[in-house]
């Protein structure tokens, strides 16, 4: 087995990679947010969901919207504070904002998945179990796997 080779990227290249990663997350956020908004205006929303589930959906919508705001904040921050420069401060801040957005996104997905699973399965405990599996998978591949790869 060959030892893994690693190379430290120059700061401008590291920032470029980070800024290229954001557009990969944003379309998924926007699509999910759009579907969350549409669901509210469907006739079955108030008929199939309890008031608590409607509030959980609203919370999920808010979490996904906040995730989108964090991802888009990167470009806004960079444009307003130093469009002609890069810094380790910006790289650190941007990395934290992107990871924070992903935490909010997994929470929003988990909440909405739970509500949808309960409606489809008509079984609260099975929907909770499936939600825990889905959220665990997201957490595993988004957060634990990268930690193991360090």
SULQUIDA-V756320 format. One record per backbone hydrogen bond with DSSP energy under -1.0 kcal/mol. CO is the residue of the C=O (numbers start at 0). NH is the residue of the N-H. Records with the same first field share a line. If there is no record, write none. Layout:
CO->NH  NH
//
This chain:
9->13
10->14
11->15
12->16
13->17
14->18
15->19
16->20
17->21
21->24  25
24->28
25->29
26->30
27->31
28->32
29->33
30->34
31->35
32->36
33->37
34->38
37->40
38->41
41->44
43->47
44->48
49->53
50->54
51->55
52->56
53->57
54->58
55->59
56->60
57->61
58->62
59->63
60->64
61->65
62->66
63->67
64->68
65->69
66->70
67->71
68->72
71->75
72->76
73->77
74->78
75->79
76->80
77->81
81->84
86->90
87->91
88->92
89->93
90->94
91->95
92->96
93->97
94->98
95->99
96->100
97->101
98->102
99->103
100->104
101->105
102->106
103->107
104->108
105->109
106->110
107->111
108->112
109->113
110->114
111->115
112->116
113->117
114->118
115->119
116->120
117->121
122->126
123->127
124->128
125->129
126->130
127->131
128->132
129->133
130->134
131->135
132->136
133->137
134->138
135->139
136->140
137->141
138->142  143
139->144
142->146
143->147
144->148
//
